[in-house]
Amino acid sequence: MQVRAQQGDTVDQLVNRHLGQTAGLVEQTLLLNPSLANHGPILPVGLLVTLPENTKQAQAAQPVQLWD
């Protein structure tokens, strides 16, 4: 899926708005868009960003336990 950045968007905001979560998906988005980090923390308005299609991988992640 490809989406366009809005004014003031960060990668986290963009992913959360379109996919409803960020866990594991921000990293996948950065892998799909190798030059995305070159734009800095605030994305340019109208920048086309490819988002991951498969959200099942992020949902299957095991929670981290701090204590046994």
All heavy atoms as TSV, in Angstrom:
chain	resi	resn	atom	element	x	y	z
A	1	MET	N	N	0.839	-1.160	0.000
A	1	MET	CA	C	0.000	0.000	0.000
A	1	MET	C	C	0.893	1.235	0.000
A	1	MET	O	O	1.881	1.286	0.723
A	1	MET	CB	C	-0.888	-0.030	1.261
A	1	MET	CG	C	-1.528	1.273	1.565
A	1	MET	SD	S	-2.417	1.459	3.155
A	1	MET	CE	C	-2.766	-0.142	3.719
A	2	GLN	N	N	0.557	2.204	-0.810
A	2	GLN	CA	C	1.306	3.455	-0.848
A	2	GLN	C	C	0.411	4.589	-0.371
A	2	GLN	O	O	-0.753	4.679	-0.751
A	2	GLN	CB	C	1.817	3.746	-2.250
A	2	GLN	CG	C	2.919	2.796	-2.675
A	2	GLN	CD	C	3.568	3.237	-3.969
A	2	GLN	OE1	O	2.896	3.739	-4.852
A	2	GLN	NE2	N	4.864	3.042	-4.065
A	3	VAL	N	N	0.981	5.443	0.479
A	3	VAL	CA	C	0.252	6.582	1.021
A	3	VAL	C	C	1.129	7.825	0.907
A	3	VAL	O	O	2.346	7.721	0.734
A	3	VAL	CB	C	-0.154	6.345	2.490
A	3	VAL	CG1	C	-1.104	5.162	2.604
A	3	VAL	CG2	C	1.058	6.117	3.367
A	4	ARG	N	N	0.506	8.974	1.020
A	4	ARG	CA	C	1.245	10.244	0.964
A	4	ARG	C	C	1.293	10.870	2.347
A	4	ARG	O	O	0.306	10.863	3.086
A	4	ARG	CB	C	0.588	11.209	-0.011
A	4	ARG	CG	C	0.691	10.718	-1.436
A	4	ARG	CD	C	0.668	11.857	-2.428
A	4	ARG	NE	N	0.775	11.340	-3.775
A	4	ARG	CZ	C	1.917	11.219	-4.431
A	4	ARG	NH1	N	3.039	11.593	-3.865
A	4	ARG	NH2	N	1.941	10.738	-5.655
A	5	ALA	N	N	2.449	11.428	2.683
A	5	ALA	CA	C	2.632	12.084	3.974
A	5	ALA	C	C	1.856	13.401	4.002
A	5	ALA	O	O	1.770	14.104	3.003
A	5	ALA	CB	C	4.114	12.346	4.223
A	6	GLN	N	N	1.305	13.692	5.163
A	6	GLN	CA	C	0.614	14.961	5.387
A	6	GLN	C	C	1.534	15.897	6.152
A	6	GLN	O	O	2.581	15.477	6.654
A	6	GLN	CB	C	-0.676	14.724	6.167
A	6	GLN	CG	C	-1.671	13.873	5.427
A	6	GLN	CD	C	-2.910	13.596	6.269
A	6	GLN	OE1	O	-3.044	14.076	7.387
A	6	GLN	NE2	N	-3.814	12.810	5.728
A	7	GLN	N	N	1.138	17.138	6.280
A	7	GLN	CA	C	1.963	18.127	6.955
A	7	GLN	C	C	2.276	17.703	8.383
A	7	GLN	O	O	1.384	17.354	9.148
A	7	GLN	CB	C	1.278	19.487	6.967
A	7	GLN	CG	C	2.123	20.581	7.572
A	7	GLN	CD	C	1.464	21.945	7.460
A	7	GLN	OE1	O	0.350	22.066	6.961
A	7	GLN	NE2	N	2.151	22.964	7.919
A	8	GLY	N	N	3.556	17.698	8.742
A	8	GLY	CA	C	4.006	17.375	10.090
A	8	GLY	C	C	4.101	15.896	10.397
A	8	GLY	O	O	4.382	15.517	11.529
A	9	ASP	N	N	3.879	15.029	9.423
A	9	ASP	CA	C	3.928	13.587	9.651
A	9	ASP	C	C	5.330	13.092	9.975
A	9	ASP	O	O	6.304	13.514	9.363
A	9	ASP	CB	C	3.456	12.815	8.412
A	9	ASP	CG	C	1.973	12.518	8.421
A	9	ASP	OD1	O	1.323	12.705	9.464
A	9	ASP	OD2	O	1.458	12.092	7.378
A	10	THR	N	N	5.392	12.162	10.908
A	10	THR	CA	C	6.587	11.358	11.129
A	10	THR	C	C	6.251	9.957	10.612
A	10	THR	O	O	5.082	9.657	10.336
A	10	THR	CB	C	6.952	11.280	12.629
A	10	THR	OG1	O	5.886	10.636	13.325
A	10	THR	CG2	C	7.205	12.657	13.217
A	11	VAL	N	N	7.233	9.103	10.518
A	11	VAL	CA	C	6.978	7.737	10.052
A	11	VAL	C	C	6.012	7.043	11.011
A	11	VAL	O	O	5.073	6.378	10.587
A	11	VAL	CB	C	8.290	6.938	9.904
A	11	VAL	CG1	C	8.003	5.504	9.512
A	11	VAL	CG2	C	9.207	7.588	8.879
A	12	ASP	N	N	6.217	7.233	12.316
A	12	ASP	CA	C	5.344	6.610	13.313
A	12	ASP	C	C	3.886	7.043	13.120
A	12	ASP	O	O	2.976	6.213	13.160
A	12	ASP	CB	C	5.769	7.005	14.733
A	12	ASP	CG	C	7.104	6.448	15.137
A	12	ASP	OD1	O	7.942	6.215	14.260
A	12	ASP	OD2	O	7.299	6.237	16.343
A	13	GLN	N	N	3.659	8.332	12.954
A	13	GLN	CA	C	2.303	8.844	12.792
A	13	GLN	C	C	1.655	8.301	11.525
A	13	GLN	O	O	0.479	7.931	11.529
A	13	GLN	CB	C	2.305	10.374	12.745
A	13	GLN	CG	C	2.646	11.014	14.057
A	13	GLN	CD	C	2.838	12.501	13.917
A	13	GLN	OE1	O	3.279	12.983	12.875
A	13	GLN	NE2	N	2.520	13.248	14.969
A	14	LEU	N	N	2.413	8.268	10.464
A	14	LEU	CA	C	1.903	7.785	9.183
A	14	LEU	C	C	1.489	6.318	9.278
A	14	LEU	O	O	0.392	5.938	8.861
A	14	LEU	CB	C	2.980	7.970	8.109
A	14	LEU	CG	C	2.587	7.722	6.674
A	14	LEU	CD1	C	1.674	8.837	6.181
A	14	LEU	CD2	C	3.815	7.647	5.798
A	15	VAL	N	N	2.351	5.505	9.864
A	15	VAL	CA	C	2.062	4.075	10.016
A	15	VAL	C	C	0.854	3.868	10.927
A	15	VAL	O	O	-0.052	3.096	10.610
A	15	VAL	CB	C	3.303	3.322	10.560
A	15	VAL	CG1	C	2.951	1.915	10.967
A	15	VAL	CG2	C	4.411	3.320	9.523
A	16	ASN	N	N	0.810	4.568	12.042
A	16	ASN	CA	C	-0.297	4.409	12.984
A	16	ASN	C	C	-1.632	4.841	12.366
A	16	ASN	O	O	-2.647	4.170	12.553
A	16	ASN	CB	C	-0.031	5.200	14.261
A	16	ASN	CG	C	-1.022	4.869	15.342
A	16	ASN	OD1	O	-1.349	3.709	15.561
A	16	ASN	ND2	N	-1.518	5.881	16.015
A	17	ARG	N	N	-1.638	5.921	11.621
A	17	ARG	CA	C	-2.876	6.412	11.001
A	17	ARG	C	C	-3.438	5.415	9.989
A	17	ARG	O	O	-4.641	5.193	9.937
A	17	ARG	CB	C	-2.643	7.767	10.326
A	17	ARG	CG	C	-3.915	8.336	9.714
A	17	ARG	CD	C	-3.796	9.770	9.197
A	17	ARG	NE	N	-2.738	9.950	8.233
A	17	ARG	CZ	C	-1.640	10.666	8.443
A	17	ARG	NH1	N	-1.427	11.258	9.601
A	17	ARG	NH2	N	-0.721	10.785	7.512
A	18	HIS	N	N	-2.575	4.780	9.216
A	18	HIS	CA	C	-3.054	3.904	8.140
A	18	HIS	C	C	-3.165	2.439	8.538
A	18	HIS	O	O	-3.973	1.705	7.966
A	18	HIS	CB	C	-2.162	4.054	6.906
A	18	HIS	CG	C	-2.302	5.381	6.257
A	18	HIS	ND1	N	-3.364	5.712	5.448
A	18	HIS	CD2	C	-1.533	6.491	6.322
A	18	HIS	CE1	C	-3.245	6.949	5.037
A	18	HIS	NE2	N	-2.136	7.453	5.561
A	19	LEU	N	N	-2.358	1.991	9.514
A	19	LEU	CA	C	-2.366	0.574	9.888
A	19	LEU	C	C	-2.888	0.323	11.297
A	19	LEU	O	O	-3.090	-0.817	11.682
A	19	LEU	CB	C	-0.963	-0.018	9.730
A	19	LEU	CG	C	-0.384	0.037	8.312
A	19	LEU	CD1	C	1.027	-0.509	8.285
A	19	LEU	CD2	C	-1.270	-0.714	7.333
A	20	GLY	N	N	-3.065	1.394	12.080
A	20	GLY	CA	C	-3.652	1.249	13.401
A	20	GLY	C	C	-2.714	0.800	14.499
A	20	GLY	O	O	-3.132	0.636	15.637
A	21	GLN	N	N	-1.464	0.591	14.201
A	21	GLN	CA	C	-0.457	0.217	15.195
A	21	GLN	C	C	0.923	0.507	14.623
A	21	GLN	O	O	1.073	0.734	13.429
A	21	GLN	CB	C	-0.567	-1.252	15.570
A	21	GLN	CG	C	-0.308	-2.207	14.430
A	21	GLN	CD	C	-0.405	-3.654	14.874
A	21	GLN	OE1	O	-0.601	-3.943	16.040
A	21	GLN	NE2	N	-0.262	-4.566	13.949
A	22	THR	N	N	1.919	0.491	15.510
A	22	THR	CA	C	3.284	0.752	15.049
A	22	THR	C	C	4.249	-0.387	15.359
A	22	THR	O	O	5.324	-0.451	14.778
A	22	THR	CB	C	3.850	2.034	15.681
A	22	THR	OG1	O	3.831	1.895	17.102
A	22	THR	CG2	C	3.053	3.253	15.256
A	23	ALA	N	N	3.879	-1.288	16.255
A	23	ALA	CA	C	4.775	-2.354	16.707
A	23	ALA	C	C	5.280	-3.196	15.542
A	23	ALA	O	O	4.530	-3.932	14.916
A	23	ALA	CB	C	4.070	-3.244	17.722
A	24	GLY	N	N	6.565	-3.057	15.240
A	24	GLY	CA	C	7.181	-3.823	14.166
A	24	GLY	C	C	6.931	-3.279	12.771
A	24	GLY	O	O	7.641	-3.618	11.833
A	25	LEU	N	N	5.930	-2.423	12.632
A	25	LEU	CA	C	5.569	-1.922	11.300
A	25	LEU	C	C	6.413	-0.732	10.865
A	25	LEU	O	O	6.634	-0.530	9.679
A	25	LEU	CB	C	4.078	-1.556	11.276
A	25	LEU	CG	C	3.145	-2.738	11.513
A	25	LEU	CD1	C	1.710	-2.260	11.641
A	25	LEU	CD2	C	3.273	-3.750	10.396
A	26	VAL	N	N	6.884	0.051	11.823
A	26	VAL	CA	C	7.760	1.181	11.477
A	26	VAL	C	C	9.057	0.644	10.887
A	26	VAL	O	O	9.540	1.146	9.862
A	26	VAL	CB	C	8.028	2.068	12.710
A	26	VAL	CG1	C	9.096	3.109	12.409
A	26	VAL	CG2	C	6.748	2.738	13.170
A	27	GLU	N	N	9.592	-0.400	11.501
A	27	GLU	CA	C	10.832	-1.004	11.004
A	27	GLU	C	C	10.638	-1.569	9.599
A	27	GLU	O	O	11.494	-1.402	8.732
A	27	GLU	CB	C	11.303	-2.107	11.954
A	27	GLU	CG	C	11.745	-1.608	13.315
A	27	GLU	CD	C	10.599	-1.377	14.298
A	27	GLU	OE1	O	9.418	-1.573	13.927
A	27	GLU	OE2	O	10.893	-0.979	15.432
A	28	GLN	N	N	9.502	-2.245	9.382
A	28	GLN	CA	C	9.204	-2.793	8.061
A	28	GLN	C	C	9.060	-1.673	7.034
A	28	GLN	O	O	9.508	-1.811	5.897
A	28	GLN	CB	C	7.926	-3.628	8.104
A	28	GLN	CG	C	8.061	-4.926	8.847
A	28	GLN	CD	C	6.757	-5.705	8.888
A	28	GLN	OE1	O	5.882	-5.496	8.052
A	28	GLN	NE2	N	6.623	-6.589	9.842
A	29	THR	N	N	8.450	-0.574	7.435
A	29	THR	CA	C	8.277	0.573	6.534
A	29	THR	C	C	9.635	1.146	6.142
A	29	THR	O	O	9.858	1.478	4.967
A	29	THR	CB	C	7.407	1.655	7.201
A	29	THR	OG1	O	6.135	1.088	7.515
A	29	THR	CG2	C	7.224	2.852	6.295
A	30	LEU	N	N	10.542	1.261	7.102
A	30	LEU	CA	C	11.881	1.782	6.800
A	30	LEU	C	C	12.644	0.837	5.877
A	30	LEU	O	O	13.410	1.294	5.018
A	30	LEU	CB	C	12.655	2.028	8.093
A	30	LEU	CG	C	12.121	3.185	8.945
A	30	LEU	CD1	C	12.804	3.210	10.300
A	30	LEU	CD2	C	12.280	4.511	8.227
A	31	LEU	N	N	12.427	-0.468	6.015
A	31	LEU	CA	C	13.075	-1.420	5.109
A	31	LEU	C	C	12.501	-1.323	3.695
A	31	LEU	O	O	13.232	-1.470	2.714
A	31	LEU	CB	C	12.916	-2.851	5.633
A	31	LEU	CG	C	13.729	-3.198	6.875
A	31	LEU	CD1	C	13.347	-4.580	7.392
A	31	LEU	CD2	C	15.211	-3.128	6.574
A	32	LEU	N	N	11.212	-1.070	3.591
A	32	LEU	CA	C	10.570	-0.944	2.276
A	32	LEU	C	C	10.938	0.365	1.573
A	32	LEU	O	O	10.827	0.461	0.355
A	32	LEU	CB	C	9.045	-1.015	2.413
A	32	LEU	CG	C	8.466	-2.378	2.761
A	32	LEU	CD1	C	6.977	-2.245	3.082
A	32	LEU	CD2	C	8.674	-3.347	1.616
A	33	ASN	N	N	11.340	1.372	2.350
A	33	ASN	CA	C	11.673	2.695	1.820
A	33	ASN	C	C	13.068	3.081	2.286
A	33	ASN	O	O	13.220	3.856	3.240
A	33	ASN	CB	C	10.659	3.731	2.332
A	33	ASN	CG	C	9.240	3.381	1.973
A	33	ASN	OD1	O	8.765	3.690	0.903
A	33	ASN	ND2	N	8.540	2.706	2.883
A	34	PRO	N	N	14.130	2.540	1.649
A	34	PRO	CA	C	15.500	2.739	2.133
A	34	PRO	C	C	15.929	4.201	2.273
A	34	PRO	O	O	16.732	4.519	3.134
A	34	PRO	CB	C	16.366	2.032	1.095
A	34	PRO	CG	C	15.456	1.191	0.295
A	34	PRO	CD	C	14.077	1.730	0.447
A	35	SER	N	N	15.395	5.104	1.481
A	35	SER	CA	C	15.813	6.506	1.562
A	35	SER	C	C	14.910	7.342	2.456
A	35	SER	O	O	15.107	8.555	2.574
A	35	SER	CB	C	15.854	7.113	0.157
A	35	SER	OG	O	14.552	7.129	-0.402
A	36	LEU	N	N	13.964	6.735	3.116
A	36	LEU	CA	C	13.000	7.476	3.941
A	36	LEU	C	C	13.684	8.213	5.089
A	36	LEU	O	O	13.336	9.358	5.386
A	36	LEU	CB	C	11.941	6.509	4.481
A	36	LEU	CG	C	10.683	7.112	5.072
A	36	LEU	CD1	C	9.961	7.981	4.059
A	36	LEU	CD2	C	9.757	6.021	5.556
A	37	ALA	N	N	14.656	7.601	5.724
A	37	ALA	CA	C	15.349	8.230	6.854
A	37	ALA	C	C	16.150	9.459	6.429
A	37	ALA	O	O	16.436	10.327	7.252
A	37	ALA	CB	C	16.258	7.226	7.535
A	38	ASN	N	N	16.475	9.575	5.153
A	38	ASN	CA	C	17.233	10.738	4.661
A	38	ASN	C	C	16.436	12.031	4.743
A	38	ASN	O	O	17.008	13.115	4.682
A	38	ASN	CB	C	17.681	10.518	3.217
A	38	ASN	CG	C	18.655	9.373	3.081
A	38	ASN	OD1	O	19.287	8.963	4.050
A	38	ASN	ND2	N	18.751	8.834	1.881
A	39	HIS	N	N	15.116	11.934	4.891
A	39	HIS	CA	C	14.257	13.115	4.944
A	39	HIS	C	C	14.183	13.729	6.331
A	39	HIS	O	O	13.614	14.801	6.496
A	39	HIS	CB	C	12.842	12.765	4.465
A	39	HIS	CG	C	12.790	12.373	3.032
A	39	HIS	ND1	N	12.874	13.278	2.001
A	39	HIS	CD2	C	12.684	11.159	2.437
A	39	HIS	CE1	C	12.818	12.651	0.842
A	39	HIS	NE2	N	12.709	11.356	1.082
A	40	GLY	N	N	14.729	13.055	7.339
A	40	GLY	CA	C	14.677	13.562	8.703
A	40	GLY	C	C	13.421	13.097	9.413
A	40	GLY	O	O	12.633	12.328	8.876
A	41	PRO	N	N	13.216	13.586	10.641
A	41	PRO	CA	C	12.086	13.105	11.439
A	41	PRO	C	C	10.713	13.530	10.906
A	41	PRO	O	O	9.743	12.796	11.032
A	41	PRO	CB	C	12.334	13.688	12.830
A	41	PRO	CG	C	13.274	14.809	12.624
A	41	PRO	CD	C	14.064	14.504	11.385
A	42	ILE	N	N	10.638	14.708	10.314
A	42	ILE	CA	C	9.373	15.191	9.743
A	42	ILE	C	C	9.428	14.981	8.232
A	42	ILE	O	O	10.304	15.505	7.547
A	42	ILE	CB	C	9.139	16.692	10.044
A	42	ILE	CG1	C	9.232	16.961	11.557
A	42	ILE	CG2	C	7.800	17.153	9.486
A	42	ILE	CD1	C	8.183	16.255	12.394
A	43	LEU	N	N	8.470	14.208	7.726
A	43	LEU	CA	C	8.455	13.892	6.295
A	43	LEU	C	C	7.926	15.061	5.478
A	43	LEU	O	O	7.032	15.785	5.932
A	43	LEU	CB	C	7.572	12.662	6.061
A	43	LEU	CG	C	7.994	11.393	6.798
A	43	LEU	CD1	C	6.957	10.297	6.590
A	43	LEU	CD2	C	9.360	10.933	6.337
A	44	PRO	N	N	8.439	15.251	4.272
A	44	PRO	CA	C	7.916	16.303	3.404
A	44	PRO	C	C	6.458	16.018	3.013
A	44	PRO	O	O	6.076	14.867	2.800
A	44	PRO	CB	C	8.813	16.239	2.158
A	44	PRO	CG	C	10.006	15.442	2.556
A	44	PRO	CD	C	9.583	14.555	3.669
A	45	VAL	N	N	5.676	17.061	2.926
A	45	VAL	CA	C	4.272	16.927	2.527
A	45	VAL	C	C	4.193	16.310	1.136
A	45	VAL	O	O	4.917	16.709	0.221
A	45	VAL	CB	C	3.572	18.304	2.532
A	45	VAL	CG1	C	2.153	18.192	2.007
A	45	VAL	CG2	C	3.576	18.887	3.926
A	46	GLY	N	N	3.342	15.303	0.990
A	46	GLY	CA	C	3.132	14.669	-0.304
A	46	GLY	C	C	4.098	13.548	-0.640
A	46	GLY	O	O	3.972	12.928	-1.689
A	47	LEU	N	N	5.054	13.268	0.256
A	47	LEU	CA	C	6.020	12.196	0.000
A	47	LEU	C	C	5.280	10.868	-0.078
A	47	LEU	O	O	4.485	10.533	0.795
A	47	LEU	CB	C	7.069	12.150	1.108
A	47	LEU	CG	C	8.141	11.067	0.970
A	47	LEU	CD1	C	9.057	11.378	-0.216
A	47	LEU	CD2	C	8.943	10.952	2.245
A	48	LEU	N	N	5.540	10.100	-1.117
A	48	LEU	CA	C	4.916	8.797	-1.295
A	48	LEU	C	C	5.693	7.756	-0.490
A	48	LEU	O	O	6.905	7.612	-0.646
A	48	LEU	CB	C	4.915	8.425	-2.772
A	48	LEU	CG	C	4.040	7.266	-3.205
A	48	LEU	CD1	C	2.577	7.525	-2.855
A	48	LEU	CD2	C	4.178	7.029	-4.689
A	49	VAL	N	N	4.979	7.049	0.400
A	49	VAL	CA	C	5.592	6.067	1.294
A	49	VAL	C	C	4.895	4.726	1.097
A	49	VAL	O	O	3.670	4.650	1.097
A	49	VAL	CB	C	5.468	6.507	2.772
A	49	VAL	CG1	C	6.071	5.472	3.709
A	49	VAL	CG2	C	6.127	7.859	2.983
A	50	THR	N	N	5.690	3.668	0.938
A	50	THR	CA	C	5.147	2.317	0.816
A	50	THR	C	C	5.051	1.713	2.208
A	50	THR	O	O	6.035	1.666	2.946
A	50	THR	CB	C	6.060	1.445	-0.064
A	50	THR	OG1	O	6.181	2.057	-1.350
A	50	THR	CG2	C	5.486	0.044	-0.222
A	51	LEU	N	N	3.847	1.257	2.573
A	51	LEU	CA	C	3.617	0.621	3.862
A	51	LEU	C	C	3.541	-0.890	3.682
A	51	LEU	O	O	3.133	-1.363	2.623
A	51	LEU	CB	C	2.311	1.126	4.484
A	51	LEU	CG	C	2.253	2.613	4.807
A	51	LEU	CD1	C	0.897	2.957	5.403
A	51	LEU	CD2	C	3.367	3.013	5.746
A	52	PRO	N	N	3.904	-1.643	4.712
A	52	PRO	CA	C	3.838	-3.105	4.609
A	52	PRO	C	C	2.389	-3.577	4.476
A	52	PRO	O	O	1.486	-3.007	5.084
A	52	PRO	CB	C	4.453	-3.591	5.911
A	52	PRO	CG	C	4.477	-2.434	6.829
A	52	PRO	CD	C	4.412	-1.203	5.998
A	53	GLU	N	N	2.196	-4.619	3.683
A	53	GLU	CA	C	0.859	-5.175	3.468
A	53	GLU	C	C	0.476	-6.160	4.561
A	53	GLU	O	O	-0.660	-6.220	4.978
A	53	GLU	CB	C	0.805	-5.895	2.113
A	53	GLU	CG	C	0.968	-4.970	0.921
A	53	GLU	CD	C	-0.248	-4.081	0.684
A	53	GLU	OE1	O	-1.355	-4.435	1.102
A	53	GLU	OE2	O	-0.062	-3.026	0.069
A	54	ASN	N	N	1.435	-6.951	5.004
A	54	ASN	CA	C	1.154	-8.034	5.932
A	54	ASN	C	C	1.369	-7.568	7.366
A	54	ASN	O	O	2.490	-7.432	7.817
A	54	ASN	CB	C	2.068	-9.228	5.629
A	54	ASN	CG	C	1.738	-10.424	6.480
A	54	ASN	OD1	O	0.827	-10.382	7.293
A	54	ASN	ND2	N	2.480	-11.489	6.298
A	55	THR	N	N	0.285	-7.338	8.102
A	55	THR	CA	C	0.407	-6.907	9.490
A	55	THR	C	C	0.380	-8.082	10.451
A	55	THR	O	O	0.560	-7.912	11.634
A	55	THR	CB	C	-0.723	-5.932	9.863
A	55	THR	OG1	O	-1.981	-6.581	9.674
A	55	THR	CG2	C	-0.653	-4.672	9.041
A	56	LYS	N	N	0.166	-9.306	9.968
A	56	LYS	CA	C	0.099	-10.478	10.835
A	56	LYS	C	C	1.430	-10.739	11.523
A	56	LYS	O	O	1.466	-11.196	12.647
A	56	LYS	CB	C	-0.328	-11.704	10.047
A	56	LYS	CG	C	-1.757	-11.628	9.582
A	56	LYS	CD	C	-2.148	-12.846	8.801
A	56	LYS	CE	C	-3.569	-12.711	8.282
A	56	LYS	NZ	N	-3.966	-13.854	7.463
A	57	GLN	N	N	2.537	-10.450	10.853
A	57	GLN	CA	C	3.851	-10.688	11.445
A	57	GLN	C	C	4.041	-9.822	12.690
A	57	GLN	O	O	4.544	-10.280	13.699
A	57	GLN	CB	C	4.949	-10.395	10.435
A	57	GLN	CG	C	6.336	-10.688	10.974
A	57	GLN	CD	C	7.422	-10.383	9.967
A	57	GLN	OE1	O	7.159	-9.768	8.946
A	57	GLN	NE2	N	8.615	-10.806	10.254
A	58	ALA	N	N	3.633	-8.575	12.640
A	58	ALA	CA	C	3.776	-7.686	13.787
A	58	ALA	C	C	2.850	-8.110	14.918
A	58	ALA	O	O	3.197	-8.016	16.088
A	58	ALA	CB	C	3.491	-6.252	13.376
A	59	GLN	N	N	1.660	-8.597	14.602
A	59	GLN	CA	C	0.715	-9.012	15.618
A	59	GLN	C	C	1.164	-10.295	16.306
A	59	GLN	O	O	0.808	-10.542	17.442
A	59	GLN	CB	C	-0.668	-9.220	14.999
A	59	GLN	CG	C	-1.293	-7.925	14.526
A	59	GLN	CD	C	-2.571	-8.162	13.752
A	59	GLN	OE1	O	-2.934	-9.292	13.464
A	59	GLN	NE2	N	-3.242	-7.085	13.388
A	60	ALA	N	N	1.949	-11.117	15.630
A	60	ALA	CA	C	2.386	-12.392	16.181
A	60	ALA	C	C	3.578	-12.245	17.125
A	60	ALA	O	O	3.997	-13.211	17.739
A	60	ALA	CB	C	2.744	-13.347	15.041
A	61	ALA	N	N	4.126	-11.045	17.261
A	61	ALA	CA	C	5.286	-10.838	18.117
A	61	ALA	C	C	4.927	-11.149	19.568
A	61	ALA	O	O	3.856	-10.820	20.045
A	61	ALA	CB	C	5.768	-9.394	17.996
A	62	GLN	N	N	5.853	-11.789	20.257
A	62	GLN	CA	C	5.642	-12.152	21.654
A	62	GLN	C	C	5.911	-10.942	22.544
A	62	GLN	O	O	6.844	-10.177	22.306
A	62	GLN	CB	C	6.583	-13.295	22.037
A	62	GLN	CG	C	6.331	-14.572	21.271
A	62	GLN	CD	C	4.961	-15.142	21.595
A	62	GLN	OE1	O	4.520	-15.091	22.722
A	62	GLN	NE2	N	4.289	-15.673	20.591
A	63	PRO	N	N	5.115	-10.775	23.595
A	63	PRO	CA	C	5.363	-9.658	24.512
A	63	PRO	C	C	6.667	-9.872	25.277
A	63	PRO	O	O	7.074	-11.007	25.531
A	63	PRO	CB	C	4.161	-9.691	25.449
A	63	PRO	CG	C	3.603	-11.056	25.337
A	63	PRO	CD	C	3.962	-11.553	23.960
A	64	VAL	N	N	7.289	-8.786	25.649
A	64	VAL	CA	C	8.529	-8.845	26.408
A	64	VAL	C	C	8.189	-8.922	27.896
A	64	VAL	O	O	7.363	-8.164	28.384
A	64	VAL	CB	C	9.388	-7.590	26.140
A	64	VAL	CG1	C	10.638	-7.576	27.007
A	64	VAL	CG2	C	9.739	-7.515	24.678
A	65	GLN	N	N	8.808	-9.861	28.610
A	65	GLN	CA	C	8.608	-9.980	30.043
A	65	GLN	C	C	9.853	-9.445	30.751
A	65	GLN	O	O	10.960	-9.900	30.498
A	65	GLN	CB	C	8.382	-11.431	30.442
A	65	GLN	CG	C	7.085	-11.985	29.898
A	65	GLN	CD	C	6.845	-13.417	30.350
A	65	GLN	OE1	O	7.730	-14.059	30.882
A	65	GLN	NE2	N	5.627	-13.883	30.166
A	66	LEU	N	N	9.635	-8.495	31.648
A	66	LEU	CA	C	10.763	-7.900	32.355
A	66	LEU	C	C	11.247	-8.767	33.514
A	66	LEU	O	O	12.403	-8.757	33.869
A	66	LEU	CB	C	10.375	-6.520	32.872
A	66	LEU	CG	C	9.975	-5.517	31.789
A	66	LEU	CD1	C	9.571	-4.201	32.417
A	66	LEU	CD2	C	11.119	-5.302	30.813
A	67	TRP	N	N	10.329	-9.520	34.122
A	67	TRP	CA	C	10.694	-10.398	35.232
A	67	TRP	C	C	10.173	-11.790	34.982
A	67	TRP	O	O	9.160	-11.993	34.340
A	67	TRP	CB	C	10.085	-9.868	36.542
A	67	TRP	CG	C	10.621	-8.539	36.910
A	67	TRP	CD1	C	11.776	-8.277	37.575
A	67	TRP	CD2	C	10.026	-7.273	36.633
A	67	TRP	NE1	N	11.942	-6.921	37.733
A	67	TRP	CE2	C	10.873	-6.274	37.173
A	67	TRP	CE3	C	8.878	-6.861	36.000
A	67	TRP	CZ2	C	10.608	-4.933	37.086
A	67	TRP	CZ3	C	8.617	-5.506	35.914
A	67	TRP	CH2	C	9.460	-4.565	36.452
A	68	ASP	N	N	10.854	-12.794	35.522
A	68	ASP	CA	C	10.416	-14.190	35.412
A	68	ASP	C	C	9.308	-14.506	36.360
A	68	ASP	O	O	9.134	-14.028	37.377
A	68	ASP	CB	C	11.590	-15.149	35.660
A	68	ASP	CG	C	12.617	-15.037	34.541
A	68	ASP	OD1	O	12.234	-14.680	33.417
A	68	ASP	OD2	O	13.786	-15.329	34.824
